[in-house]
Amino acid sequence: MDKNTTIAFVLIGAILIIWLFLNTPEQEKQTPGTSDTTKVIDQKPEELPKTQSEEKTRQRQQNTTVEDSSLGRFSNAFTDTGRIITVETDLAIYEISTRGANFHKIYLKKFNNWYSTEDNSNNFYKKSVQLINYSLENAYNISFVSTEGKAINTSTLNFKTTSQSKLTVSGNDSLIINFRMELNTSGAIEKKYIFNAGSYLIGSEITFEDFNGIITDNVYDISWESGLRSVERNSVNEAGFSSADVYYGDEKVVVDAPGDGEKITKDFNGKVDWLAVRNKYFTAIMIPSDPSQVEGAYIEGQTFPTKSLGLREIYNVHLVMPFSGNKLEKRSVSIYVGPVDYDLLKEINTNLTALVDFGTFFGLKFIVRPIAEYLLLPLFKFLNDFIPNYGFVIIVFSLIIKIIVYPLTRKSFQSMKKMQLLQPKITELKEKFKDDPQAINKETMKLYSTYGVNPAGGCLPILLQMPIFIALWGLFQAAIELRQQPFIFWINDLSVPDVIFDLGFKLPLFGVREISGLALLMGITTFVQQKMSIKDPKQQALVYMMPVMLTILFMTFPSGLNLYYFMFNLFSIAQQYYINQKKDNVELVPVDPSKRKKGFMQRLTEAAEQQSKQQQRNRK
């Protein structure tokens, strides 16, 4: 979760808690918070300088003494150049270098980069996102320590292939390419790739021939050491969603580099189902065919600034594989390089859907995720089957959610209305027992019990809605379905803020520079809604403070998220108007004592009586 989202959750949570206290008999004052924003970068992406790449190896490699710069028996295979083999499928274009037999570039044909223009509409190389940091040259390599004491990484070795330079596969077809590296003595490594025209999943098979006595420690690493290239306009926001993830111990573990530039390293011993690097919308995953045969995993990550692109997070991930010393030793690993799309990942393996982050809030992930995964996301996709424009999908979606939570909203209103009707009686009690706070408390509790009023009744329905709203927040923050999807008027991308004006400077404390039109509309409708629902003079500060704070916070959020809350507010205003017209529906009627339940209010009353008796005994 990025910094802005965390700040927003904390502040909105603080506002909610304060609002809840203000709607109980005891009033508290609100404390405003502050916000930060992300940096928006307008320059086109550039490749990271090679000097930023520190070649990573396992700890055993770092402890190895290398007497000279040669590669021992691997010296004949060393090369500093490579031929590019291009494979084009229906979904992607893969460039594989014979230097290392690794991925040089990967273009996803169905996803455009943020700076593409209409002039590039027929040129996938210019318009499509390209995910590989090719200057780092380490996307899918093999590394190990040789028995000569040399740290070997296949990214520097020459692999030969009989394949043509340009290949195309389409329809239901598949394509196999073999790369082979032979030592000057006996021994060879072969990497085989299997491409399917209609899938982002690539099959791979790594074979060692006659390598007994060549690899020490009986282990080797299959590594992805170049992370993923930043492909969004706001690279700082994108970095906030970047991480290395591993499915270990039947759960996803996230390794997130700290923002201070310090390196983070994590070791995992034993079965690993998959290992991934990701940014906001895309991921590269290594999936071993037999997780039980994996000895573990190793992850390194670091955040650092670049000259013109804001922040970058680079993760090096390693699958640690056993080496048995057989004459022919094969390992199969599937590679997925594509969008973080729930349905696509589920088709491959159900536990891969853990990569889709629906967010969490104060430890509520176990509630939030099922709501997002099994209710909100299916509903969202279902609506899109009938409504092609995602902006209108969000409008209908917000109406449906409003209808779903209406019973809770109505219950909250009724409870708050009863509290308002009860206020004159409470005022009389305060006047009658103005010198005895305990008596006021005791009689107030009795009053609540008599009329069946729960002072927290207006708050609890709102709290019950919170998991839904948090799930919606996570869904709209990272839904790839909204990426580069236009709506109407000035809203041309629902996944980024809809900027209508650039101030030319940052607002003090908040750091906001660009003004979002939908954030303004959301703030205005929030003010109208608060004005309609809050009548207590002691709470009038909320009427003005909450809309202003939320407007500033939402300035940097995706326009799809702001559109949802704007429409939700509009429907709430209409609902509030309807409820306000039905004033005679809420009456303050004493509850029949025989039908009263010993619930929350009676327990409060009994507690107040016990406290009063205890104080009387203390006075004696």
Helices and strands as residue ranges (DSSP letters): H 3-22, G 50-52, H 59-62, G 72-77, E 84-88, E 92-97, E 102-112, G 118-120, H 124-127, E 128-130, G 134-136, E 139-145, E 151-153, G 154-156, E 166-168, E 174-182, E 188-196, E 201-209, E 219-224, H 235-240, E 243-248, E 251-255, E 264-269, E 272-278, E 282-288, G 291-293, E 296-305, E 311-322, E 328-339, H 342-348, G 350-355, H 365-371, I 372-376, H 377-386, H 390-432, H 437-451, H 460-478, G 480-482, E 499-502, E 514-516, H 517-533, G 537-539, H 540-554, H 559-580, G 583-585, G 593-595, H 600-619
